[in-house]
């Protein structure tokens, strides 16, 4: 029989707060973390805004030598993992069997800032000047690797890399490891740091990002008729997952239970979602089936909701296809309206938000929802959070390449 899996700790690095209380308060009060890009000159870029993390100092988590040997996305992962363990009252892992503590942290892109810097050195100074740490700083799995090294976690260790579905896949895959009894604790989630000249140029060339530069805080407007593209964010969202037995044995505080996980492939297009959100719908259906839940059991969906034309329209259609008439009774929100699209980190961040919504009985808003779109006609919790206690919720993540992933979470109930 599969073991029950619960969430006992969380760590966040984000544009709207880098500790859980600040982050959650800003989520439920509808605070935007979007502003002008400060990392590089955007004069030649059509998009000049992003959700930057401006309050992060790696020296609070590691010494300077260690920090210099990590790309920013890895620094975020180590910091958020340490904070998550503290949040779970597990600062000292020495009391646990290290072989039973695993890490599953993904990144959609990995160390692109390191890649850009080392490539500049190659062109300007030649191959001998490229850092020997270039490869281990750049590769996307190094977030999981470094967290394992820093914390002494010797259990299952892997990294999901599925574009914007990465964080959700990491949490879902880690949950399966715990259900099978292969670990007692998993440190899981996603991390990303792609506010760089090259990444920005690529997304701008693809015409994927908003150019609503004059009012940055209103640029990310999921499901709104005047949406014009996503706004890039950065950061990390890490969860401490435990088997229920292990959590109870140490008297842990439980925030929510992970009860279902579904993932599918669109088999359709490099970047565009499958028509009518067919693949996303199958992911939600799979998550419900694995959780043993009916559509009517779900009270809230944290939508992928990127603020792009096709995603928001097709995700809405996918929800209708799975939930039928109940789709109009569901509360839905996209918190990307506040923290931006954090790519590989998004699934981790939004799983945290979904768990806190269940625990606190507060559903976060979709800010900047001002112009209803006839093709997006569901309840998107417009602009203000809502005090509602729901029993179960879904969190959706949909990525380039046709990757779809959905988590099903329930409010924790003793049995």
C-alpha positions in Angstrom: 0.0 0.0 0.0 1.3 3.4 -1.0 2.5 5.6 1.9 0.7 8.9 2.5 2.9 12.0 1.7 2.6 15.4 3.5 4.2 18.8 3.2 6.0 19.9 6.4 8.2 22.7 5.3 8.7 25.4 2.7 11.4 27.7 1.4 10.9 30.5 -1.1 13.1 33.0 -2.9 10.9 35.2 -5.0 10.2 38.7 -6.3 7.6 39.2 -3.7 9.4 37.9 -0.6 12.2 35.5 0.3 10.7 34.1 3.6 7.4 32.3 3.9 5.5 34.8 6.0 6.4 37.8 3.8 5.8 35.9 0.6 2.4 34.6 1.7 1.3 38.0 3.0 2.2 39.6 -0.3 0.4 36.8 -2.2 -2.9 37.2 -0.4 -2.8 41.0 -0.4 -2.1 41.1 -4.2 1.3 42.7 -4.2 3.2 42.8 -7.5 6.9 42.1 -7.7 7.3 43.3 -11.3 9.5 46.2 -12.2 12.1 47.5 -14.6 15.0 45.2 -15.3 18.1 46.4 -13.4 20.6 43.6 -14.3 21.5 44.7 -17.8 20.7 47.5 -20.3 17.3 46.8 -22.0 17.5 49.7 -24.4 17.4 47.4 -27.4 14.9 45.0 -26.0 11.1 45.3 -26.6 10.5 43.9 -23.1 12.1 45.9 -20.3 10.4 44.5 -17.2 10.7 41.4 -15.0 10.2 40.0 -11.5 13.7 40.4 -10.1 14.8 39.1 -6.7 16.5 42.1 -5.2 16.8 41.1 -1.5 19.0 38.0 -1.9 22.5 37.8 -0.4 24.1 34.4 -0.8 26.5 35.2 2.1 23.5 34.6 4.4 23.7 30.9 3.3 27.2 30.1 2.3 30.7 31.5 2.3 31.9 33.7 -0.6 34.2 31.0 -2.1 31.3 28.6 -2.3 29.0 31.2 -3.8 31.5 32.1 -6.5 31.4 28.4 -7.6 27.6 28.4 -8.0 25.4 30.0 -10.6 22.6 32.1 -9.2 20.0 29.4 -9.8 22.0 27.0 -7.6 22.4 29.7 -4.9 18.7 30.1 -4.9 18.1 26.4 -4.5 20.6 26.0 -1.6 19.1 29.0 0.2 15.5 27.9 -0.2 16.3 24.3 0.8 18.0 25.5 4.0 15.0 27.8 4.8 12.6 24.9 4.0 14.3 22.6 6.5 14.3 25.3 9.2 10.6 25.9 8.4 10.0 22.1 8.9 12.0 22.1 12.2 14.6 19.9 10.6 17.7 22.2 10.7 19.8 19.4 11.9 19.6 16.3 9.7 22.0 14.4 11.9 19.1 12.8 13.8 17.9 11.3 10.6 19.3 8.5 8.4 21.0 10.4 5.6 20.3 7.5 3.2 16.6 8.1 3.7 16.7 11.9 2.9 16.6 12.6 -0.8 16.7 15.7 -3.1 14.6 16.2 -6.3 15.1 19.8 -7.6 14.8 20.9 -11.2 15.6 23.9 -13.3 14.2 24.6 -16.7 17.3 26.3 -18.1 20.0 26.0 -15.6 23.1 28.2 -15.4 22.6 30.5 -18.3 24.3 33.5 -16.7 27.4 31.4 -16.3 27.1 30.2 -19.9 27.0 33.8 -21.1 29.9 35.0 -19.0 32.2 32.1 -19.9 31.3 32.4 -23.5 32.3 36.0 -23.4 35.7 34.9 -21.9 36.1 32.4 -24.6 35.6 34.9 -27.4 37.6 37.7 -25.8 40.5 35.8 -24.0 40.6 32.3 -25.5 39.8 28.8 -24.2 42.4 28.8 -21.4 40.5 31.5 -19.6 37.2 29.5 -19.4 36.6 28.6 -15.7 37.2 24.9 -14.7 33.9 25.4 -12.8 32.0 26.3 -15.9 30.3 22.9 -16.5 29.4 22.2 -12.9 28.1 25.7 -12.5 25.9 25.5 -15.6 24.3 22.1 -15.7 20.7 22.1 -14.5 21.1 19.1 -12.2 23.6 20.9 -10.0 20.9 22.5 -7.9 20.0 19.0 -6.6 23.6 18.0 -6.5 24.7 21.0 -4.4 21.8 20.8 -2.1 22.6 17.2 -1.4 26.3 18.1 -0.7 25.5 21.0 1.5 22.9 19.2 3.6 24.4 15.7 3.6 21.3 14.1 2.0 22.4 10.8 0.6 19.0 9.4 -0.5 17.4 9.4 -3.9 18.8 12.4 -5.9 17.6 13.6 -9.2 16.5 16.7 -11.2 13.5 17.3 -13.4 14.0 19.3 -16.6 10.7 19.9 -18.3 10.6 23.6 -19.0 7.8 25.4 -17.1 6.5 22.1 -15.7 9.8 21.4 -14.0 8.9 22.3 -10.4 5.7 20.4 -10.5 7.3 17.3 -12.0 10.0 17.5 -9.3 7.4 17.6 -6.5 5.3 14.9 -8.1 8.3 12.6 -8.8 9.6 13.1 -5.2 6.1 12.2 -3.9 6.2 8.9 -5.8 9.6 8.1 -4.3 8.1 8.6 -0.8 4.9 6.6 -1.7 7.1 3.7 -2.7 8.9 3.8 0.6 12.3 4.6 -0.9 12.9 7.6 1.4 11.4 9.2 4.5 12.1 12.8 3.5 12.4 14.5 0.1 13.6 18.1 -0.5 11.8 18.9 -3.7 11.0 21.8 -6.0 12.3 24.1 -8.7 14.8 27.0 -9.2 15.5 29.4 -11.9 17.6 32.5 -12.6 17.2 33.6 -16.3 16.9 37.3 -16.2 20.0 37.6 -18.4 20.6 39.3 -21.8 20.6 36.0 -23.8 17.5 34.5 -22.2 15.6 37.8 -22.5 16.6 38.1 -26.2 15.4 34.6 -26.9 12.0 35.1 -25.3 11.7 38.5 -26.9 12.4 37.1 -30.4 9.7 34.5 -29.8 7.3 37.4 -28.9 6.4 35.5 -25.8 6.8 38.3 -23.2 4.7 41.3 -22.4 5.8 44.7 -23.7 3.6 46.6 -21.2 6.7 48.4 -20.0 5.0 51.7 -18.8 3.1 50.0 -16.0 5.2 47.0 -15.0 3.0 46.0 -12.0 0.0 45.7 -14.4 1.9 43.8 -17.2 1.1 40.3 -16.0 -2.6 39.9 -16.4 -3.6 36.2 -16.7 -7.0 35.6 -18.3 -7.6 39.3 -18.9 -8.6 40.2 -22.5 -5.7 42.7 -22.8 -3.0 40.2 -21.8 0.0 40.4 -24.2 2.6 37.9 -22.9 4.2 36.6 -19.8 6.5 38.5 -17.5 9.7 36.7 -16.5 10.4 36.1 -12.8 13.2 34.3 -10.9 13.7 32.5 -7.6 13.1 29.1 -6.1 10.3 27.2 -4.4 11.3 24.2 -2.3 9.1 21.9 -0.2 9.9 19.4 2.5 7.9 16.3 1.8 7.7 13.4 4.3 5.8 10.2 4.6 3.0 10.7 7.0 4.4 8.2 9.4 7.7 9.9 9.6 6.1 13.4 10.0 3.9 12.1 12.9 6.8 10.3 14.6 8.6 13.6 15.1 5.6 15.8 15.8 5.9 17.8 12.6 3.5 20.6 11.6 1.6 19.4 8.5 0.5 22.0 5.9 -1.2 19.8 3.3 -1.2 16.3 1.9 0.0 15.5 -1.7 -2.6 13.0 -2.9 -2.3 13.0 -6.7 0.0 13.6 -9.6 -0.5 13.5 -13.3 1.8 14.2 -16.2 1.2 14.1 -20.0 2.7 15.1 -23.3 0.9 17.2 -25.9 2.8 15.6 -28.9 1.8 18.8 -30.7 4.3 21.7 -31.0 7.6 23.1 -29.7 6.0 26.0 -27.8 2.2 26.2 -28.4 -0.2 24.1 -26.2 -2.3 21.4 -27.8 -5.6 22.7 -29.2 -8.3 23.2 -26.5 -5.7 22.3 -23.8 -6.2 18.6 -24.5 -2.9 17.6 -22.9 -3.4 19.8 -19.8 -6.9 18.3 -19.4 -5.5 14.7 -19.4 -2.9 15.8 -16.8 -5.7 17.1 -14.5 -7.7 13.9 -15.1 -4.8 11.7 -14.2 -4.0 13.7 -11.0 -7.7 13.3 -9.9 -7.7 9.6 -10.7 -4.4 8.9 -8.8 -5.8 10.9 -5.8 -9.1 9.1 -5.8 -11.0 12.4 -6.1 -13.9 13.4 -8.3 -14.0 16.8 -10.1 -16.6 18.0 -7.6 -14.1 17.4 -4.7 -11.9 20.2 -6.0 -12.5 23.7 -4.7 -9.5 25.6 -6.1 -7.1 25.5 -9.0 -3.8 27.3 -9.0 -3.7 27.7 -12.8 -0.6 27.8 -15.0 -2.1 31.1 -16.2 0.9 32.7 -18.0 -0.9 35.8 -19.4 -0.3 34.6 -22.9 -3.2 34.4 -25.4 -3.2 30.6 -26.2 -2.2 29.3 -22.7 -5.0 31.1 -20.8 -7.7 30.3 -23.4 -6.7 26.6 -23.7 -6.2 26.1 -20.0 -9.7 27.5 -19.5 -11.0 25.0 -22.1 -9.1 22.2 -20.5 -10.7 22.9 -17.1 -14.1 23.0 -18.6 -13.5 19.7 -20.4 -12.6 17.9 -17.2 -14.9 19.6 -14.7 -18.0 20.2 -16.8 -20.6 22.3 -15.0 -18.5 22.3 -11.9 -15.9 24.4 -13.7 -18.1 27.4 -13.0 -18.2 26.6 -9.3 -14.4 26.4 -9.1 -12.2 29.2 -7.7 -9.2 29.7 -10.0 -6.2 32.0 -9.8 -2.9 32.7 -11.4 -0.4 34.0 -8.9 2.0 34.7 -11.8 0.1 38.0 -12.0 2.2 38.9 -8.9 5.5 37.0 -9.0 5.8 36.6 -12.7 6.5 33.4 -14.6 9.5 31.8 -12.8 9.9 29.1 -15.4 11.3 26.0 -13.8 10.8 27.4 -10.3 7.1 28.1 -10.9 5.8 24.7 -10.0 7.5 24.7 -6.6 6.4 28.2 -5.8 2.8 27.5 -6.8 2.7 24.2 -4.9 3.6 26.1 -1.8 0.9 28.7 -2.5 -1.7 25.9 -3.0 -0.7 24.2 0.2 -0.9 27.5 2.2 -4.3 28.2 0.6 -5.6 24.9 1.9 -4.0 25.4 5.4 -5.0 29.0 5.9 -8.4 29.0 4.2 -7.5 31.9 2.0 -7.5 31.7 -1.8 -5.0 34.1 -3.6 -6.2 36.5 -6.3 -5.4 37.0 -9.9 -4.4 40.7 -9.9 -4.8 42.9 -12.9 -8.0 41.2 -14.0 -9.8 44.2 -15.4 -11.2 43.3 -18.9 -13.2 40.0 -19.0 -12.4 37.8 -22.0 -15.4 35.9 -23.4 -13.1 33.0 -24.1 -11.9 33.0 -20.4 -15.2 33.0 -18.6 -14.5 31.2 -15.3 -14.1 32.5 -11.7 -10.5 33.7 -11.6 -10.7 35.3 -8.1 -10.3 38.8 -9.5 -8.0 41.2 -7.7 -8.8 40.3 -4.1 -8.1 37.1 -2.1 -11.0 35.2 -0.8 -11.5 33.5 2.5 -12.8 30.1 1.7 -11.9 26.7 3.2 -11.6 24.1 0.5 -10.9 20.5 0.9 -8.8 19.8 -2.2 -7.0 21.7 -4.9 -5.0 21.3 -8.1 -1.8 23.1 -9.2 -1.1 23.1 -13.0 2.2 23.6 -14.8 2.5 23.5 -18.6 5.8 23.7 -20.4 7.4 24.2 -23.8 7.7 20.9 -25.5 4.2 19.9 -24.5 5.0 18.9 -20.9 1.9 19.0 -18.7 2.0 18.3 -14.9 -0.7 18.6 -12.2 -0.5 18.1 -8.5 -3.6 17.3 -6.4 -3.3 18.5 -2.8 -5.8 18.0 0.1 -6.2 19.7 3.4 -4.6 17.4 5.9 -7.1 15.2 7.8 -6.2 12.7 10.5 -7.5 9.2 9.9 
